[in-house]
Amino acid sequence: MAKVVGIGAGAGMILKTLQRLDAGINCAAIGTNAKALEDCGLINSLLIGEDRLQGLGARGDMEKGGMAVRSSAAAIVEMIDAVDDLLILVACLGGGTGSAGIIEVTKLALKRNKRVLCVMSFPFSFEGPQRANNARMVVAELKQLSNIFVFANDRISAQFGHLSLHGALAEAKRQLATFAKDLIDIHAAAKARPADAQRFQSYMKKPGLCYASSDLLLNEEDYVEAASRILDSEQFPKSGLKGAKHAMIKVSVGPGGISHADITNLWTGLTENMGHEELLIGVSLNARPKSRSLTICAGGYNNGITA
């Protein structure tokens, strides 16, 4: 079973949202702030660096965050070794524990031959240049090691300009939680078919920056039109899928399902946009008769950052 591990206080709140979406998802939290770990409400949580930080957090200091992970490496490895499938690491970048921690935990997991995906948020611009610089350093290092998805909070906020600060923060966490669930669904769909499972595993071996976005389909919109709209959004580079080494698609539909023609047309449109056929499409069913949504995850970009 895939496991989602959140690192740092912000990631703990994302996991709390993820558990509301699907209580069956295997989640665990790692942090240096005892109160934040308690607030996220997960049974499987690990307080690290307690001997030096006294459970008060790294307070934005990446050096302290990294030290906390290294000092608790044995306990983290024990948590990692319990994962026999995909490991999804979640962090809010800019601070101390999440920023330094996701690098250190990724390295530990890769040494244990785990398949790792990193899902992270890039700080709002009002959080200041230091947090942005911390985030850029993390992205630059991690994209050499693993597939990483970076959601820029400013871009999410721009999509929902009417939201208050609290609302924007909540929406950013909701989008990351929803995307983590989408990744698990795509992975589960791929595992059901041996050829797709092999493809998914090969994608995990191609480090690089990834982009992702999802949306509900409009009333009369077909999947190709929805894909074009999603690729034109702020969450993707202007080149769309060009430059991506691979892409993974999740289609969520109601009880009526999706036709073979719709899948074929979507496949054709997306592979033409990419210029090659390294593409997986997974379909999941939901209980809402008229609800249709599409998630596009494209990975292996060499350059750029979603901020």
Secondary structure, 3 states (H helix, E strand, C coil): CCEEEEECHHHHHHHHHHHHHCCCCEEEEEECEHHHHHHHCCCCEEECCHHHHCCECCCCCHHHHHHHHHHCHHHHHHHHHCCCCEEEEEEECCCCHHHHHHHHHHHHHHHCCCEEEEEEEECCHHHCHHHHHHHHHHHHHHCCCCEEEEEEHHHHHHHCCCCCHHHHHHHHHHHHHHHHHHHHHHHHHHHCCHHHHHHHHHHHCCCEEEEEEEEECCCCCCHHHHHHHHHCCCCCCCCCCCCCCEEEEEEEECCCCCCHHHHHHHHHHHHHHHCCCCEEEEEEECCCCCCCEEEEEEEEECCCCCC
